[in-house]
Every structure is written in structure tokens, then in C-alpha cells.
Amino acid sequence: MFPLIAENLMVEFQGKHILGPINLQIDKGDIAVILGPNGSGKTSLLKALHGILKLKLGTVRWSCLETESIGKQMFVFQTPIMLRRSVFENLTYPLLLRKISKEQANHQAAQWLDRIDLRASMQVPATRLSGGEKQKLALARALITEPEMLFLDEPCASLDGKTTYEIESLLQSCVANGTTIMMSTHDIGQAKRLAKNVYFLNKGILEDIQPAKTFFIKPLSQNASKFIAGDIVE
């Protein structure tokens, strides 16, 4: 069963066509990676699928979420948004909103602090963390709610190798536990490591959709071939 299906999706911004028409289906348990040059519309596509951007035309259907879709899908932005609270309170907050007991919320938050190696900073204001620490915390704050679908916009942009490895390991773990991921990245190496399926986007159009193992060997789009080779895509 596909948790997400988009049909004839089109988006305009300030009267300018920026996306579509796009048709896609995301496999349950997938790490679907959107690749494409800068300005191709990767972030806009993620936001349109999540519901942040209003559609000009088309539909996005959730096969199993229906009216409960808000709370079952989460979005982590490239620049993490931190609550003006401690690291620990950033993790307990989404659980308390869902009426989980304070005791249970504290227990789950403590477990996640260990997973992201931030227990020593649990009482530090989250806004004081480094960029990599903020990204790990934002990801943990999304995953602590056990979402069925997770959208990630360039989750490892500008991060060092160690933090990138930690985040990739966390993503693989959450997929193994049933979360479906759709993410954008500019990092071809990361796409090769993580992606089950690749969606190549250029100028707002999906030019290629293939399993990662075939996409990187025989892309269907000439622009995708250029992108993989490191050439400029016009």
C-alpha cells in the first residue's frame, strides 16, 4: 500500500508556475530521495506534499492517514526551528501535546537524548546548540512522536562527517521501525547510501523516477546523467 499518492500536483507562487504537473507514489517504508540542481523545486515539492504550500491543481492522498494525517506526518526544515525551551523540554513538548503522561514523556525524552548524544546538554536552552546538535534535536523531536511519514529538507547540509553519519544511522533505524521518509539532498553520496528510490527534479518537473540501484547506473533523463556526473544542469 502506498502511504502517499500525488496526482497532477501543480504549485504557483506569486503568479509564477514553480512546480508540476507531478505524479508520484511513495512506497511504505521507503527512503525516497529527491535530487536535482539548485532551484529545481525540491523544497517546494516537499512542502506541497506535506501541505505547507497550497496546490494550484491536483491532489495529495494519504492511503491510511485520512483525517489523522496531521500528527502522523512530520516536517524537519533545513534550518531547524528550536522552541525557546531547554533541550529536554523540546523533546517532551510534542508528547505532552498528545496527552501523554509527564512521566512517560520524560522517560521517552531521556531515551532519545541518549540516542542523539545530548544528555549532557539536556538543560541547555536549545537555541544555544550548534548547528549539528540542533539538527539532531529537531529530528529526534519529530521521531519521538512515531510519525508514519517524515519529510526532510537537506537534513545534513553543512554538517560534518560525524554528525552526518549519526543522522543517517538514525534515519535508517526509524525506517526499520516503520516510518516512511521523503527527503531532499544535494549530496549524491548520501543519496547512494540511503535512497531506495530516487526522484530527479529539474525546473519543477520530475524527469526521472527509478530505484536508486538503477538510477545511478542508467538514469533515464539526460539532465540526470549530467547531474550524476557533476556537470552543470541548465
N, C-alpha and C positions, 0 to 999 in steps of 0.2 A: 504494500500500500504506500502511495506517495503522500507524505505529510503536507506537501505544498505543491500546488499547481498554479502557474500563471498563464493566462490566455490573452493574447493580443494586448499586452500591457504597453501603455504609452504614457509618457510624462512630459509636460511642458512647464517651463519656468520663465515667468515674466514674458509670456507670449512666444518664447523660443522653444522649439522642439528639441529635447535633450535625450530622449530615451524611447526606443521601441520602433515598430511593434516587436514585442518579445514573447515567446512561448517557451516554457520550460517546466520540467518536473524534477523535484528533488527527491532522491531516494531516502527512505528511512534509514537512519544510521550512517548517512553519508558524511564525508567531509568534502563539500562542494567548494571548489576554489575558483574565484573569478580573477582571471588575468587580463591584462590589457594595458596599453600605454596611458600615460598621464592624460587626464581629461576625457577618457573614453566613456565615463559614466558608471564606474564600478560602485562608488559610494552611493550615487543616486539609485542604482538598481537595488542595493541592499535596503535603502530607506523606503523605496517603493514597495518592496516585498513585505517589509515589516509593518508598513502603514504610516510611516512618518511623513512621506511625501504623498500628496493627493494624486490619484491617477486621472489622466485626461480621458483615457479609454481603457477598456479591458477589465479583467477580474483577477483577483488572487484568492484561491480557495484552499482552505485547510481541511484535509480529509477527516481529521479526528479531533480537531480542537473546537470548532464551531464557536459558540458564544464564550467559551472559556479561553479563547486564544490569547487574550491579553494576560498575562501571568504565566502562560505556558510557552511564550516566546520572549527572548531577551535580546537586547542590542548593546554591544560594547563599542564605544566610539574610539577612533584612533587617538584622540586626546581624551583620556579618562576624566569623567566628571566625579569629583570627590565630594561627599557630604561634609559639611563643616562639623565633623564629629571625629571621635577617635577612630583608629583603625578597627578596633574591636566593635565599636558601635556601627561602623559602616557595614559590617557583616551581620550583625544581629537585626538591624533595621528592617530589611526586606522580609525576614522571618516573622518579626513581631507584627508587621502589617498584615501578614497572612494568619494572624491569630494563633500562632504557635506559642506555647508557653515560654516564659522568660528562661526557665531552667533549661528547656530543650534548645532554645535559640542560643544560649550561652555555650552549651555543650557542642553544638554543631559549629559555631563560630571558632571555638578553641581548636577543633579538629582541622578546620580549614586554615587557620593560622599556622599550624604545623606543616600542612601540605605546601603552603606558599612561603614558608620560612620567614614569617613576620611576627612570631610570638613575642620576640624581644621588643617589638615596636607597637604592641597592642594598644598602649595608652597614648601613643603619639598622635597628634592631630593628622588626619590623613592627608591634608593639604601640604604637609611638610615632607612627605615621602619623595624619593627620587622618581624619575620618570618610569623606570622599570618596575619599581615597587608599586607605584600607582596602577600600572597596567595589570600586574598580578592581582592586586586587591580588587580592581574593577571586574576582572574575570572571575575571581572567587565569589564576589558578591552576586554575580549573575548565576553562577553554577550552584550556589548554595540553595537556590530555590528549585533545583532539579528541573530545568526547562526542557521541553520536548524539542525546541528549536532555538539555536543560538546564532545570531548574526554578529560577525566580527569585521570591523573595518581596519585593515592594516594592523593587526594586533601586535606585531613585533617591529614596527617601523622605528628606526633609530635606536634600537636596543642592542646591547652587547650580546656576544655569543652565548654566554652562560644563561642570561635571562631568557633569550630566545629558546634555548634548549628546555628550560624549565616550563615555559609556556606551551611549547609544542608537546611535551610529555603530558601536561595537564589536559590538553585538548584530546589527545589520543585516549587518555583514561576516561574522559567523560563520554566520548563516543562509544567506548566499550560498555559503558553503563546505560546507553540508550538515547543519548542526546544526538540530534542531527545538527550539523554545523554548515553554515554557508559563510564564507569569508573571502575578503579581497586581499590581495597581496601583490607587491611589485617584485617579490623575491622568487625567482624561478626555482632556486634550490629548495626553498620552503615548500613550494607547490609540489615539487617532485617527492619530497619527504612525506607530505601529509595527504595530498589530494587522492580521492577515489575517482572523482570526475572533475574535469576542467571545463570552465565556461569562458571562452575567449571573447572579450567585448571590445569593439572598436567603433568610435563615433556613435555610441548609443545603440549599436546593433550587435546581437550575438552572432558572430561569424563562424563559430566552431563550438560544438559540444561533443566531448568524447571522454571515455575512460582515460585517466591520466596515463596509464601504461601504453596506450596507443597514441594519445595526443602528442607526447614528446618525441615519439618515433616518426609518426606520419600525420602531421596536422593537415586538416582539410582546407584551411584558409592560407592564402599566400601571405597575408599580413601576420598570421600566427607564426608562420615559418620565419619571417623576418624578426618577430619579437623574440622567439626562442633563440635565434642566432645572435641576438644583441644588436640587430640593426635598427635604424630609425623607422618607425611606422608612421606614415603621413596620412 
